[in-house]
Amino acid sequence: MENKTKNALPKREDIPVEDTWDLEAIYETDQKWEEEFKEIKALIPEMEKFKGKLSESADTLYAGLQKQDEITKKLGKLFTYAHMRYDQDTTNSTYQGLNDRASNLATQVSSALAFVVPEILSIPEKEIEAYLKENKDLELYAQALDEINRQRPHVLSKEEEAILAGISDVTNSSSNTFGMLNNADMKFPTIQDENGEEVEVTHGRLIRFLESSDRRVRKDAFKAVYDTYGKFKNTFASTLSGTVKRDNYNASVRNYDSARQAALDNNNIPEEVYDNLVETVNSRLDLLHRYVDIRKKALGLDELHMYDLYTPLVPDVKMEVKYDEAKDYILKGLTPLGDEYEEILKEGFENRWVDVQENVGKRSGAYSSGAYGTRPYILMNWQDNVNNLFTLAHEFGHSVHSYYTRKNQPYPYANYSIFVAEVASTTNESLLNDYLLKNTSDKQEKLYLLNHYLEGFRGTVFRQTMFAEFEHAIHKKAQDGEPLTPDLLSDLYYELNKKYFGDNLVIDEDIALEWARIPHFYYNYYVFQYATGFSAAASLSKQILDEGEPAVSRYIEFLKAGSSDYPIEVLKKAGVDMTSSKPISDALDVFESILDEMENLLFS
């Protein structure tokens, strides 16, 4: 009983303040949030006064867009506070309520604003061009108006847009149900750790268990997780199916050929970018098969199982990293990005951007979040290992990107598209990895870091591309009328694992259920961007290390650009063309060279 108590997660109120994010910087009290909530509700009728009038004049169009910005800017802060309060303890009924109300208000605002785009599209293009010349202030919205104009074939009437906006709460319910079941209601059993102590398996602890040098611990944790998911597979199939149906329906009513085309068109990304990724990675799966062979040989196993994929190949090098040590590593590792970047990192550490520790009810995983006018916060569930060090560097990549963008762009462009979102985060990881490798002379530590890089590549390029294949396949099957049953989802997922990992890995039946625990399948064609982002980051980090200041300057301008131009163009200016398969091929070449180095160190 003592062991269980010792290893139980702390409650939220027991976490030291310095390890929590400073949400009071957004609203000092929940009462201030309530006041803002009322203000936003009162602004909705003011926006509706512009209904039917946006085409009257350049001045009216500008005033309407300004009012829209005023409402959505306030809503962004309101929603950020509510969802982060909820995420820090999903069992807290007060913040469940705030989160629900913020979501409902967002739906009301979305519905109230639904007329804006259709009305703008009712204005002839030449008239909009005349408006831009007539009202110099309206030039602020030139890029935004161009993006709207590009969507002309896919925007519905204002009445239809209002209906779609009004039912978003309903169509998002599958995703919300997944989140509640996965984060709040579902519990994993305890297992015995390496010391024979009973420890509860949690989302945050799973990787730590899978990294264990004790194979029994790895297997027990793996089984504990997938046995639990197996008990809920029908519910998870239902929630995923509901989300896929939503994506397909929305694409269909907006005159797209597919959900993928609709999702990518939002950011003007050609579908060839997606196909290039899958085809290029599939053409080099022999590299992943080779990595599996090296891992099997290095671990000295007759059979390599799915639960053996995370344990370090150098078991006597633990490389545990405390949170304070991680801060120091990150500051030193990102020195190539310059003094200003370093000062922003220090500000983040000192001003409580980060919510550090795991606690009862806390949302699993890690993320960077915030809004215009807030700090770019980071959620962690800290474990003392190298993975968490790189995760923290990754999330700071997002947060510093957000910081630069919000500081340098006006509100309409003060965010960046999801297509470039993973570039800054992965560039941070690449630079940190370079620093760590250069600053160790210990062969075992070097092997550990090379293995970590290979694992990161496997998880980010190969794994996310496999996810992308799975996601596109289930959307196509649903579009063709096939029901997404647990068996169909599991069979498809299992076969993809066989293709990706090859014959020298035992593809345990349990892994067929992994689809049930991946939240990114609810994000509407998000995952492929991890792989494209990693590839772009591999190129940019190499430029930064090789060229120095000129590449750093281009890179910082990229971080400042936000959505002031289309994402493909923003990346081109930074020095990477993602319409080509070259960045993917180049990244795979890097993987191959690291494989060579790893193999030489291990077996020479």
GICOR-V253845 format. One record per residue. RES is the residue in one letter. PHI is phi in whole degrees, 0 to 359 (none if undefined). NEAR is the number of other C-alpha atoms within 10 Angstrom. D_FIRST is the distance of its C-alpha to the first C-alpha in whole Angstrom. Layout:
res = [RES & RES]
phi = [PHI & PHI]
near = [NEAR & NEAR]
d_first = [D_FIRST & D_FIRST]
//
This chain:
res = [M & E & N & K & T & K & N & A & L & P & K & R & E & D & I & P & V & E & D & T & W & D & L & E & A & I & Y & E & T & D & Q & K & W & E & E & E & F & K & E & I & K & A & L & I & P & E & M & E & K & F & K & G & K & L & S & E & S & A & D & T & L & Y & A & G & L & Q & K & Q & D & E & I & T & K & K & L & G & K & L & F & T & Y & A & H & M & R & Y & D & Q & D & T & T & N & S & T & Y & Q & G & L & N & D & R & A & S & N & L & A & T & Q & V & S & S & A & L & A & F & V & V & P & E & I & L & S & I & P & E & K & E & I & E & A & Y & L & K & E & N & K & D & L & E & L & Y & A & Q & A & L & D & E & I & N & R & Q & R & P & H & V & L & S & K & E & E & E & A & I & L & A & G & I & S & D & V & T & N & S & S & S & N & T & F & G & M & L & N & N & A & D & M & K & F & P & T & I & Q & D & E & N & G & E & E & V & E & V & T & H & G & R & L & I & R & F & L & E & S & S & D & R & R & V & R & K & D & A & F & K & A & V & Y & D & T & Y & G & K & F & K & N & T & F & A & S & T & L & S & G & T & V & K & R & D & N & Y & N & A & S & V & R & N & Y & D & S & A & R & Q & A & A & L & D & N & N & N & I & P & E & E & V & Y & D & N & L & V & E & T & V & N & S & R & L & D & L & L & H & R & Y & V & D & I & R & K & K & A & L & G & L & D & E & L & H & M & Y & D & L & Y & T & P & L & V & P & D & V & K & M & E & V & K & Y & D & E & A & K & D & Y & I & L & K & G & L & T & P & L & G & D & E & Y & E & E & I & L & K & E & G & F & E & N & R & W & V & D & V & Q & E & N & V & G & K & R & S & G & A & Y & S & S & G & A & Y & G & T & R & P & Y & I & L & M & N & W & Q & D & N & V & N & N & L & F & T & L & A & H & E & F & G & H & S & V & H & S & Y & Y & T & R & K & N & Q & P & Y & P & Y & A & N & Y & S & I & F & V & A & E & V & A & S & T & T & N & E & S & L & L & N & D & Y & L & L & K & N & T & S & D & K & Q & E & K & L & Y & L & L & N & H & Y & L & E & G & F & R & G & T & V & F & R & Q & T & M & F & A & E & F & E & H & A & I & H & K & K & A & Q & D & G & E & P & L & T & P & D & L & L & S & D & L & Y & Y & E & L & N & K & K & Y & F & G & D & N & L & V & I & D & E & D & I & A & L & E & W & A & R & I & P & H & F & Y & Y & N & Y & Y & V & F & Q & Y & A & T & G & F & S & A & A & A & S & L & S & K & Q & I & L & D & E & G & E & P & A & V & S & R & Y & I & E & F & L & K & A & G & S & S & D & Y & P & I & E & V & L & K & K & A & G & V & D & M & T & S & S & K & P & I & S & D & A & L & D & V & F & E & S & I & L & D & E & M & E & N & L & L & F & S]
phi = [none & 300 & 298 & 297 & 295 & 298 & 261 & 291 & 293 & 289 & 281 & 304 & 291 & 266 & 280 & 302 & 305 & 293 & 264 & 246 & 284 & 268 & 284 & 296 & 291 & 273 & 226 & 300 & 218 & 298 & 297 & 297 & 298 & 299 & 294 & 295 & 304 & 294 & 300 & 295 & 301 & 289 & 281 & 302 & 298 & 297 & 292 & 293 & 295 & 276 & 300 & 82 & 238 & 300 & 274 & 295 & 196 & 297 & 295 & 293 & 299 & 298 & 298 & 295 & 293 & 295 & 295 & 300 & 297 & 301 & 290 & 289 & 296 & 295 & 296 & 302 & 295 & 300 & 291 & 302 & 300 & 295 & 288 & 284 & 300 & 294 & 295 & 289 & 198 & 291 & 269 & 281 & 293 & 299 & 279 & 301 & 294 & 298 & 297 & 298 & 293 & 297 & 296 & 296 & 294 & 300 & 295 & 297 & 296 & 301 & 294 & 292 & 268 & 298 & 283 & 299 & 296 & 302 & 292 & 298 & 287 & 280 & 274 & 302 & 305 & 296 & 290 & 296 & 299 & 292 & 301 & 297 & 284 & 286 & 242 & 297 & 297 & 293 & 302 & 309 & 261 & 302 & 294 & 297 & 292 & 295 & 295 & 295 & 301 & 297 & 270 & 313 & 291 & 241 & 260 & 269 & 294 & 297 & 292 & 293 & 297 & 295 & 295 & 299 & 296 & 291 & 260 & 297 & 300 & 290 & 288 & 269 & 294 & 298 & 295 & 295 & 296 & 305 & 298 & 294 & 293 & 289 & 260 & 252 & 269 & 277 & 240 & 263 & 286 & 269 & 228 & 273 & 279 & 299 & 264 & 80 & 271 & 283 & 230 & 289 & 283 & 228 & 305 & 291 & 269 & 302 & 299 & 301 & 295 & 289 & 275 & 301 & 283 & 269 & 296 & 298 & 296 & 301 & 294 & 296 & 294 & 302 & 294 & 300 & 291 & 282 & 297 & 292 & 297 & 300 & 291 & 244 & 297 & 292 & 294 & 294 & 297 & 293 & 292 & 292 & 299 & 298 & 290 & 297 & 298 & 300 & 300 & 294 & 295 & 300 & 295 & 297 & 290 & 262 & 66 & 261 & 285 & 203 & 296 & 295 & 301 & 295 & 296 & 286 & 292 & 305 & 247 & 59 & 263 & 296 & 296 & 300 & 299 & 295 & 295 & 303 & 300 & 298 & 294 & 293 & 295 & 298 & 287 & 237 & 296 & 301 & 292 & 291 & 298 & 294 & 298 & 300 & 299 & 298 & 297 & 298 & 293 & 294 & 277 & 65 & 255 & 290 & 230 & 260 & 251 & 304 & 281 & 262 & 281 & 255 & 293 & 301 & 285 & 241 & 295 & 275 & 250 & 282 & 47 & 291 & 231 & 287 & 300 & 296 & 294 & 299 & 301 & 294 & 301 & 293 & 299 & 285 & 293 & 259 & 307 & 303 & 277 & 101 & 294 & 298 & 299 & 297 & 295 & 294 & 300 & 299 & 301 & 298 & 291 & 279 & 257 & 57 & 287 & 255 & 262 & 276 & 268 & 283 & 218 & 304 & 83 & 288 & 303 & 285 & 81 & 211 & 200 & 248 & 212 & 156 & 210 & 302 & 97 & 241 & 289 & 275 & 289 & 228 & 260 & 234 & 230 & 297 & 234 & 281 & 212 & 295 & 304 & 290 & 302 & 290 & 297 & 297 & 299 & 300 & 292 & 293 & 301 & 300 & 292 & 290 & 303 & 298 & 302 & 298 & 295 & 292 & 283 & 250 & 244 & 294 & 312 & 301 & 239 & 272 & 222 & 237 & 289 & 295 & 294 & 263 & 301 & 271 & 287 & 296 & 295 & 283 & 299 & 303 & 298 & 296 & 292 & 297 & 298 & 299 & 298 & 295 & 294 & 288 & 252 & 226 & 253 & 281 & 302 & 293 & 294 & 297 & 300 & 300 & 290 & 298 & 297 & 298 & 297 & 300 & 294 & 297 & 295 & 302 & 286 & 261 & 266 & 293 & 294 & 291 & 291 & 298 & 302 & 298 & 298 & 298 & 299 & 292 & 297 & 288 & 293 & 294 & 298 & 296 & 296 & 276 & 93 & 280 & 289 & 273 & 282 & 303 & 293 & 298 & 298 & 291 & 297 & 298 & 294 & 296 & 295 & 296 & 298 & 298 & 295 & 288 & 265 & 83 & 276 & 270 & 241 & 285 & 275 & 302 & 303 & 301 & 294 & 301 & 268 & 299 & 306 & 290 & 251 & 265 & 295 & 292 & 291 & 260 & 256 & 60 & 60 & 266 & 298 & 299 & 286 & 297 & 288 & 293 & 295 & 299 & 295 & 297 & 295 & 300 & 290 & 294 & 294 & 295 & 298 & 297 & 287 & 278 & 264 & 75 & 309 & 302 & 291 & 299 & 299 & 300 & 294 & 296 & 297 & 300 & 296 & 277 & 289 & 56 & 252 & 288 & 212 & 293 & 302 & 301 & 288 & 301 & 291 & 300 & 295 & 284 & 120 & 224 & 253 & 275 & 283 & 259 & 278 & 301 & 301 & 292 & 299 & 297 & 296 & 293 & 296 & 298 & 303 & 295 & 294 & 292 & 302 & 300 & 296 & 298 & 296 & 297 & 293 & 285 & 242 & 274]
near = [7 & 9 & 11 & 13 & 11 & 12 & 12 & 14 & 17 & 15 & 13 & 17 & 10 & 9 & 15 & 10 & 11 & 14 & 14 & 19 & 21 & 18 & 20 & 11 & 14 & 18 & 18 & 11 & 11 & 15 & 10 & 13 & 19 & 13 & 11 & 17 & 19 & 10 & 14 & 20 & 15 & 12 & 15 & 19 & 11 & 14 & 21 & 16 & 11 & 20 & 17 & 12 & 15 & 23 & 20 & 11 & 15 & 22 & 17 & 14 & 22 & 21 & 17 & 21 & 18 & 15 & 18 & 19 & 14 & 15 & 20 & 18 & 17 & 17 & 24 & 17 & 19 & 26 & 23 & 21 & 27 & 23 & 20 & 23 & 20 & 23 & 20 & 24 & 22 & 23 & 18 & 15 & 11 & 13 & 21 & 18 & 13 & 22 & 23 & 16 & 15 & 21 & 19 & 15 & 18 & 22 & 18 & 20 & 22 & 19 & 21 & 20 & 22 & 23 & 22 & 22 & 20 & 18 & 17 & 19 & 21 & 12 & 14 & 11 & 14 & 9 & 13 & 22 & 14 & 11 & 19 & 19 & 13 & 14 & 15 & 12 & 14 & 20 & 16 & 16 & 18 & 15 & 16 & 16 & 20 & 12 & 16 & 17 & 18 & 15 & 16 & 14 & 11 & 15 & 18 & 19 & 15 & 19 & 13 & 15 & 21 & 18 & 13 & 19 & 20 & 20 & 13 & 18 & 17 & 10 & 19 & 15 & 14 & 21 & 20 & 16 & 16 & 23 & 19 & 14 & 14 & 20 & 20 & 17 & 11 & 12 & 16 & 16 & 14 & 16 & 17 & 15 & 19 & 15 & 6 & 10 & 16 & 20 & 19 & 20 & 22 & 22 & 18 & 20 & 17 & 16 & 20 & 19 & 26 & 24 & 21 & 20 & 20 & 14 & 16 & 16 & 20 & 26 & 17 & 18 & 28 & 21 & 15 & 19 & 21 & 21 & 16 & 14 & 23 & 17 & 10 & 15 & 22 & 14 & 18 & 25 & 22 & 18 & 22 & 26 & 23 & 18 & 24 & 28 & 19 & 19 & 23 & 21 & 16 & 18 & 19 & 16 & 13 & 17 & 13 & 18 & 11 & 19 & 25 & 20 & 16 & 24 & 20 & 19 & 16 & 14 & 18 & 17 & 19 & 14 & 15 & 13 & 17 & 23 & 14 & 19 & 27 & 21 & 12 & 15 & 23 & 16 & 11 & 16 & 17 & 14 & 21 & 21 & 18 & 16 & 23 & 19 & 17 & 18 & 23 & 20 & 16 & 15 & 17 & 10 & 11 & 9 & 12 & 20 & 15 & 19 & 24 & 24 & 18 & 19 & 23 & 23 & 24 & 19 & 15 & 11 & 13 & 15 & 13 & 15 & 17 & 15 & 19 & 9 & 12 & 20 & 18 & 11 & 18 & 24 & 16 & 15 & 22 & 23 & 15 & 18 & 21 & 14 & 11 & 11 & 17 & 18 & 11 & 16 & 22 & 14 & 12 & 19 & 14 & 11 & 14 & 20 & 25 & 24 & 23 & 22 & 21 & 26 & 21 & 17 & 20 & 25 & 26 & 21 & 13 & 19 & 18 & 20 & 20 & 22 & 23 & 23 & 16 & 18 & 23 & 22 & 26 & 24 & 26 & 24 & 18 & 22 & 20 & 15 & 18 & 18 & 18 & 22 & 23 & 23 & 20 & 27 & 29 & 25 & 27 & 29 & 24 & 24 & 26 & 23 & 25 & 28 & 24 & 21 & 26 & 26 & 14 & 16 & 16 & 15 & 18 & 19 & 20 & 21 & 23 & 23 & 16 & 17 & 22 & 24 & 21 & 23 & 28 & 30 & 26 & 30 & 26 & 26 & 29 & 25 & 25 & 24 & 19 & 18 & 18 & 16 & 16 & 10 & 11 & 12 & 9 & 10 & 12 & 17 & 18 & 20 & 21 & 23 & 22 & 20 & 22 & 20 & 19 & 20 & 19 & 19 & 21 & 19 & 15 & 22 & 28 & 25 & 20 & 22 & 26 & 23 & 23 & 23 & 18 & 18 & 23 & 18 & 14 & 22 & 24 & 17 & 14 & 15 & 18 & 9 & 9 & 12 & 15 & 20 & 16 & 22 & 14 & 15 & 23 & 22 & 14 & 15 & 22 & 20 & 12 & 17 & 19 & 15 & 13 & 20 & 23 & 18 & 12 & 17 & 20 & 15 & 19 & 14 & 12 & 17 & 18 & 22 & 23 & 16 & 24 & 25 & 17 & 13 & 13 & 14 & 20 & 23 & 13 & 20 & 22 & 18 & 24 & 23 & 24 & 25 & 29 & 28 & 25 & 26 & 30 & 28 & 26 & 24 & 19 & 26 & 25 & 16 & 19 & 20 & 15 & 11 & 11 & 14 & 15 & 11 & 20 & 20 & 15 & 18 & 22 & 19 & 17 & 22 & 27 & 23 & 24 & 28 & 20 & 21 & 16 & 18 & 23 & 19 & 14 & 21 & 23 & 13 & 14 & 20 & 17 & 20 & 16 & 24 & 16 & 13 & 20 & 17 & 22 & 25 & 18 & 15 & 21 & 22 & 14 & 17 & 20 & 18 & 12 & 16 & 21 & 13 & 13 & 21 & 16 & 10 & 14 & 16 & 9 & 6]
d_first = [0 & 4 & 5 & 5 & 6 & 9 & 10 & 11 & 14 & 16 & 18 & 22 & 23 & 20 & 22 & 25 & 29 & 30 & 28 & 29 & 32 & 35 & 36 & 38 & 40 & 41 & 41 & 40 & 39 & 38 & 41 & 43 & 42 & 43 & 47 & 47 & 46 & 49 & 51 & 50 & 51 & 54 & 55 & 55 & 59 & 60 & 59 & 61 & 64 & 65 & 65 & 68 & 69 & 68 & 71 & 73 & 73 & 72 & 71 & 69 & 67 & 66 & 65 & 63 & 61 & 60 & 59 & 57 & 55 & 55 & 53 & 51 & 50 & 49 & 47 & 45 & 44 & 43 & 41 & 39 & 38 & 36 & 35 & 33 & 32 & 30 & 29 & 27 & 25 & 26 & 24 & 26 & 29 & 32 & 32 & 32 & 35 & 36 & 36 & 38 & 40 & 41 & 41 & 44 & 46 & 46 & 47 & 50 & 51 & 51 & 53 & 55 & 56 & 57 & 61 & 61 & 61 & 63 & 66 & 66 & 66 & 69 & 71 & 73 & 72 & 75 & 75 & 71 & 73 & 76 & 73 & 71 & 75 & 76 & 72 & 71 & 68 & 67 & 67 & 64 & 63 & 65 & 62 & 60 & 63 & 64 & 61 & 61 & 65 & 63 & 61 & 64 & 64 & 60 & 60 & 61 & 63 & 62 & 61 & 59 & 57 & 56 & 55 & 53 & 51 & 51 & 49 & 46 & 44 & 44 & 44 & 41 & 39 & 38 & 37 & 35 & 33 & 32 & 31 & 29 & 27 & 26 & 25 & 24 & 23 & 22 & 18 & 18 & 15 & 12 & 14 & 13 & 15 & 17 & 15 & 13 & 10 & 9 & 11 & 12 & 16 & 18 & 22 & 22 & 20 & 22 & 25 & 22 & 21 & 24 & 26 & 23 & 25 & 23 & 25 & 22 & 20 & 23 & 24 & 20 & 20 & 24 & 23 & 20 & 22 & 26 & 24 & 23 & 26 & 28 & 27 & 29 & 32 & 34 & 33 & 33 & 37 & 38 & 37 & 38 & 41 & 42 & 42 & 44 & 46 & 47 & 48 & 50 & 52 & 52 & 54 & 56 & 57 & 58 & 60 & 58 & 58 & 54 & 51 & 51 & 55 & 54 & 50 & 52 & 55 & 54 & 54 & 57 & 55 & 57 & 56 & 57 & 54 & 52 & 54 & 54 & 51 & 50 & 53 & 53 & 49 & 50 & 53 & 51 & 48 & 49 & 47 & 44 & 44 & 45 & 42 & 40 & 42 & 42 & 38 & 38 & 40 & 38 & 35 & 37 & 35 & 37 & 36 & 35 & 33 & 32 & 28 & 30 & 32 & 30 & 29 & 31 & 34 & 34 & 30 & 31 & 31 & 28 & 30 & 27 & 29 & 27 & 29 & 31 & 32 & 33 & 35 & 37 & 38 & 39 & 41 & 43 & 43 & 44 & 47 & 50 & 50 & 51 & 51 & 51 & 48 & 46 & 46 & 45 & 42 & 42 & 42 & 39 & 37 & 38 & 39 & 35 & 36 & 33 & 29 & 27 & 23 & 21 & 20 & 18 & 21 & 24 & 26 & 26 & 28 & 31 & 34 & 37 & 38 & 41 & 44 & 47 & 47 & 43 & 42 & 41 & 37 & 34 & 31 & 28 & 25 & 25 & 23 & 24 & 27 & 31 & 30 & 29 & 32 & 34 & 33 & 33 & 37 & 38 & 37 & 39 & 42 & 41 & 41 & 44 & 46 & 45 & 46 & 50 & 51 & 50 & 52 & 55 & 55 & 57 & 54 & 56 & 55 & 52 & 49 & 49 & 49 & 46 & 49 & 49 & 45 & 43 & 46 & 45 & 42 & 42 & 45 & 42 & 40 & 43 & 45 & 41 & 41 & 45 & 44 & 41 & 43 & 46 & 44 & 42 & 44 & 41 & 42 & 38 & 37 & 40 & 39 & 36 & 38 & 40 & 37 & 36 & 39 & 40 & 36 & 37 & 41 & 39 & 37 & 40 & 43 & 42 & 39 & 40 & 44 & 42 & 41 & 44 & 46 & 43 & 43 & 47 & 47 & 45 & 47 & 50 & 49 & 48 & 52 & 53 & 52 & 49 & 46 & 43 & 41 & 37 & 39 & 42 & 40 & 38 & 41 & 42 & 39 & 39 & 42 & 42 & 40 & 42 & 45 & 43 & 41 & 44 & 44 & 42 & 38 & 37 & 36 & 33 & 33 & 30 & 32 & 35 & 32 & 32 & 34 & 32 & 30 & 33 & 33 & 37 & 38 & 39 & 41 & 44 & 45 & 43 & 42 & 45 & 45 & 42 & 44 & 48 & 46 & 45 & 48 & 50 & 48 & 48 & 52 & 52 & 50 & 52 & 55 & 53 & 53 & 56 & 58 & 56 & 58 & 60 & 57 & 55 & 57 & 57 & 54 & 53 & 56 & 54 & 51 & 53 & 55 & 53 & 54 & 58 & 59 & 57 & 54 & 56 & 59 & 57 & 55 & 59 & 60 & 57 & 58 & 56 & 58 & 55 & 58 & 58 & 56 & 57 & 54 & 51 & 53 & 53 & 50 & 49 & 52 & 49 & 46 & 49 & 50 & 46 & 46 & 49 & 47 & 44 & 45 & 48 & 45 & 43 & 45 & 49]
//
